[in-house]
Amino acid sequence: MAAKLTSSTLLHHILNKHHFPARTFPWRRVGARHCASFQQQKTQYSNHGATSSWDVQSYMPEAAALSNVQSYQELLDISVGDPETFWGVLARERLTWVKPFQMVKDCDFTQGRVRWFLGGQLNVSVNCLDKHVHQCPERVALIWERDEPGTQVNITYRELLDTTCRIANTLKKHGVQKGDRVAIYMPVSPMAVAAMLACARIGAVHTIVFAGFSAESLAGRINDASCKAVITFNQGVRGGRVTELKKTVDEAVKSCPSVKHVFVAQRTDNKVHMGNLDISLEEEMDKADSVCTPEAMNSEDMLFMLYTSGSTGKPKGVVHTQAGYLLYAALTHKYVFDYKQGDVFGCMADIGWITGHSYVVYGPLCNGATTVLFESTPTYPDPGRYWETVERLQINQFYGAPTAIRLLLKYGDDWVKKYNRSSLKTLGSVGEPINHEAWEWFHNVVGEKRCTLVDTWWQTETGGICISPRPSEPEAEVIPAMAMRPFFGIQPLLLSENGKVIEGGDVSGALCIAQPWPGMARTIYGDHQRFVDAYFKTYPGYYFTGDGAHRTNEGYYQITGRMDDVINISGHRLGTAEIEDALDEHPDVPETAVIGFPHEIKGETAFAFVVLKENLSLPEKAILEELKSIVATKIAKYAVPDHIMVVKRLPKTRSGKIMRRVLRKIVTNQTEDLGDITTLEDSSVITEILEAHQKYKMDKPGK
Ligand code: 7RM
């Protein structure tokens, strides 16, 4: 075992350019075909929940420093009862600091004030790279599972540090400074991960925009964040199809005056047009120094922002900071999935979502893990892709989305059984409620009933997993399709409509969290009041998640879904207001109302009610097609409603509010009880919409 790395030896190591020379440049391996099969030493698997000799000290070495905690329950108690001690000890032990912190926390929910590890300084890229390069430079950090099966590329920690430093130096050379915002419009790839870490190294703030978003969405985010630079690829490759990433960026930056440079990396060999703003990333990296002194960042400096949808207004830039976020991502990664040194961790998420940030990049890398970057789709080239990948890469923890599981179970068990899945130990699910059928199939067929399956509940705003079956006391049961237990330091609460805390079991209410934890969001970029209003105003003194939940008699939590106008399409959050705004742009559409509608695979889809003008410029059918394309260009393809129904008017209250609740009941055929409709301005609208819906169902059979 190498000597424990302290901040000062680490800094010395970096400052003295005592660096490992790069043999090959990983970003040059675009055309790589096959690589040697990935072999790693494995530690004997032992699920902490399944062994009889469960020992709290080996489970969490810091337990001794935590008032000599002896059991799992004591650990949980101290995390909630004495968060200062719990998080203080863990932050000191698990993170590498340049300067130790003086104060564990300074928080006040009523003000929306959340600050952790004050006075401390560190660098996130040092914690994710240098720390490991110092001890085991040749350990594989990333396995890039490229779109074409069998063409994976392994990137060691040494190579990733080298690549990161070169990008960091390139950004610096072109004027990107500490505090500047940088947009990353790239699919999952080593270059994207290195770009994130390069920003972290120099103290720039990255904002990743999912590469499926349209030019207009991208521009909106770049402008809101006033990004100085954009990093992208010439093209993307997914499911055998090429996407024109650079063209989308060109389109977007036309209306983004803050952007000074667009750095373009090559994912394919195809040439794209290079304009005034454009710089070839690889050419600059070849010239750049492979050593870059990390910036000493304050714990509460911004690390990244990520746009997410709320029930009103434009998507908001959720801000995460350095130390607290990293610690929480790393700790949840280790304990929720029972990740052990040497394991291959496979989170299928895209880096454009928070799951990719926390469980593809920051959590695993901080823990020195080998993390899989999955570039493809669950069905390319066939529905066996996930399990073929599991076998080939020997994945130990597989973290995916219910929507993909629902899709795959339709293709039958053979696609799964064809491949050896004995490497799997833990399965995870995230993004939306997982239904029983999908849970059972995932557990029984994929996991052969021997893997622990964890349904993990959390949000962009929570930074990491908050409720999941693991960790838990040894031998504790896992109930199907339930997130169940709070993570260390998390104190869930249910509140009633009138703001009272609901006690006891077999009760439902608004899911809140009573006290701060290090991974939670700090603000909404440029609009702290919106942060306070969205999360701390409904139930003063508590963080309100926007979700409803049920608590069982055993005290377990079951998430029941959003309580606001946010819908969840294939695990992707979207405000119904965003879709309405897009549809309203059409000159022939005076009014719309969008609601969530159940979908077999996607979980939910958008159902739009549109009012059309009297004299249309085109036939109705053509207008409906135009509406779909407006949503695709203004937001993204996945946001396009599966249902668009024309109505004469919308159900409104006397004060003019659209009663979406009534629309929801009508489309889900719950017309017996429409609830309180006494506030409707004109109740004859109900009959009108019911008739229109009958006709809609006849015209669109099977829906
Ligand atoms: C990680 C992520 C957050 C929203 C959240 C919920 C829903 C997420 C679960 C879930 C039921 C789950 N971040 N959600 N996980 N609902 N069970 N295990 O998805 O910001 O994009 O979405 O997603 O409604 O509020 S997110």
Residues whose N, C-alpha, C, O or C-beta is under 5 A from the ligand:
A	BS01	7RM	S429 V430 G431 E432 P433 I434 D455 T456 W457 W458 Q459 T460 T545 D547 I559 R562 G571 R573
